[in-house]
Amino acid sequence: MKESELVSIMEEQGWTCKKDEVGDCFCIIVVDNIQIQVIPFIGKRADHFRVSLAPSISSREFSEAVGFIYGEGRDYSPIIFSNEPPKKLASLSAEDVLQLADEAISWALSQSLEDGLTAYRGLPTAAKGAMPLRHLAALAITGDVERLEGYKQSFAEGDRLGFVPYITVDMVDRAILIARKHSK
């Protein structure tokens, strides 16, 4: 089985599959207001397949906040990732794909978005990569205007609080706009 066949099976089950900016495939489904994303991987070995869906979860509200704060729309920004290693399967059938998809959904529904958001809110301002953006979004959607205003004040005083260079005062301003909406 090739990745395209796996994706076709996922789409038949209601998943929306696309390619990202570097050509990697991902599929998303919404269950009980939880966005579930999988990134299919199939590795053919001499005597088995190594298969993973690498699920993660988010909410539409969080993903939209990340996109708005960043300044460009995003369909999805993860809150919690699964770290399960790939499965070793002697063969790979449609039934196996359906089982993997069911396992991804079961895993997703067993997670707590609130715990993930709490972890993002608790990140240090000196976090690396995408984490500072997710930190701002988590603060914004929980209405933490006071903390975000404090960040803005520090930026105005020349103290970037260790934020990575791509985080701008405009991003903090956009986070404050969202936070004000959620603090009412």
C-alpha positions in Angstrom: 0.0 0.0 0.0 1.2 3.5 -0.9 0.5 6.7 1.1 -2.0 7.8 -1.6 -4.1 4.7 -1.0 -4.0 5.2 2.7 -5.1 8.8 2.2 -8.0 7.7 0.0 -9.2 5.3 2.7 -9.0 8.1 5.3 -11.0 10.5 3.0 -13.7 7.8 2.5 -14.1 7.9 6.3 -14.7 11.7 6.4 -11.1 12.9 6.9 -10.1 16.0 4.9 -6.6 15.4 3.5 -4.2 18.0 2.0 -0.6 18.6 1.5 1.4 21.2 3.4 3.8 23.8 2.0 6.6 21.2 1.7 4.4 18.5 0.1 3.8 16.3 3.2 0.3 14.9 3.5 -1.9 15.5 6.6 -5.5 14.7 7.3 -8.0 16.4 9.7 -11.3 15.4 11.2 -13.4 17.1 13.8 -15.0 14.9 16.5 -16.8 16.4 19.5 -15.3 19.9 18.7 -11.8 18.4 18.8 -9.7 18.8 15.7 -7.7 15.6 15.2 -4.8 15.8 12.7 -2.8 12.8 11.5 0.3 12.8 9.4 0.4 9.4 7.6 3.8 7.6 7.3 4.3 4.3 5.6 7.8 2.8 5.5 8.3 -0.5 3.5 11.0 -2.8 5.0 12.1 -6.1 3.7 9.7 -8.1 5.8 7.2 -5.6 7.2 5.7 -2.1 7.0 6.3 0.6 9.6 3.2 2.7 9.8 2.3 5.7 11.8 -0.4 8.3 11.8 1.3 10.6 14.4 -1.9 12.1 15.7 -2.3 15.4 17.4 -5.2 17.4 18.6 -6.4 21.0 18.7 -9.5 23.2 18.7 -10.7 25.4 15.9 -10.6 28.4 18.3 -6.9 27.8 19.2 -5.9 27.2 15.6 -7.7 30.4 14.4 -6.1 32.4 17.3 -2.6 31.2 16.2 -3.3 32.2 12.6 -4.7 35.6 13.6 -1.8 36.4 15.9 0.7 35.2 13.4 -0.9 37.3 10.7 -1.8 34.5 8.3 -4.7 32.0 8.4 -4.0 28.5 9.6 -6.3 25.5 9.4 -4.6 23.8 12.3 -2.1 24.4 15.1 -1.5 21.5 17.5 -2.0 21.5 21.2 -1.1 17.9 22.1 0.9 15.4 20.1 1.1 11.6 20.4 4.5 10.1 20.7 3.6 6.6 19.8 6.3 4.8 17.8 5.3 3.5 14.3 3.6 0.1 14.3 5.3 -2.9 12.6 2.8 -4.8 10.4 3.6 -7.8 8.2 1.1 -6.5 5.7 -1.0 -3.3 5.3 -4.7 -3.5 4.4 -7.6 -1.2 4.4 -8.8 -2.8 7.6 -5.4 -1.9 9.2 -5.8 1.7 8.1 -9.3 1.9 9.6 -7.9 0.4 12.8 -5.1 3.0 13.0 -7.6 5.8 12.3 -9.9 4.5 15.1 -6.9 4.3 17.5 -6.0 7.9 16.6 -9.5 9.1 17.3 -9.7 7.1 20.6 -6.3 8.6 21.7 -7.5 12.1 20.8 -10.7 11.7 22.7 -8.8 10.6 25.8 -6.7 13.7 25.9 -7.5 17.0 27.7 -7.3 20.1 25.5 -7.4 22.2 28.7 -4.3 20.5 30.1 -2.5 21.2 26.8 -3.5 24.8 26.9 -2.5 25.1 30.5 1.0 23.8 29.5 1.2 26.4 26.7 0.1 29.2 29.1 2.9 28.1 31.5 5.7 28.2 29.0 8.6 30.6 29.6 8.7 33.6 27.2 12.1 32.3 26.1 10.6 29.1 24.6 11.8 28.2 21.2 10.3 27.5 17.8 6.5 27.7 17.5 6.0 27.5 21.2 6.0 31.3 21.9 3.2 31.8 19.3 1.2 29.0 20.9 1.9 30.6 24.3 0.4 33.9 23.1 -2.6 32.1 21.6 -3.3 30.1 24.8 -3.2 33.3 26.9 -5.4 35.0 24.3 -8.2 32.5 24.2 -8.4 32.3 28.0 -8.7 36.1 28.2 -5.4 36.8 30.0 -5.4 40.5 29.0 -3.3 41.5 32.1 -0.3 39.2 31.2 -0.4 40.1 27.5 -0.6 43.8 28.4 2.5 43.2 30.6 4.3 41.7 27.6 3.4 44.7 25.5 4.6 47.1 28.2 7.9 45.2 28.4 8.4 45.3 24.6 7.7 49.1 24.7 10.4 49.5 27.4 12.9 47.5 25.2 12.7 44.3 27.1 11.7 41.4 24.8 11.5 39.0 27.8 13.5 36.5 25.8 10.9 36.0 23.1 12.3 34.7 19.9 12.9 37.4 17.2 9.8 36.6 15.1 7.4 37.5 17.9 6.6 41.2 17.3 4.6 43.8 19.3 2.0 43.6 16.6 1.5 39.9 17.4 1.1 40.7 21.1 -1.4 43.4 20.1 -3.4 40.9 18.1 -3.3 38.5 21.1 -4.6 41.3 23.3 -7.5 41.8 20.9 -8.5 38.1 21.2 -8.0 38.2 25.0 -10.3 41.2 25.4 -13.0 39.4 23.5 -12.6 36.3 25.8 -12.4 38.3 29.0 -15.9 39.6 28.9 
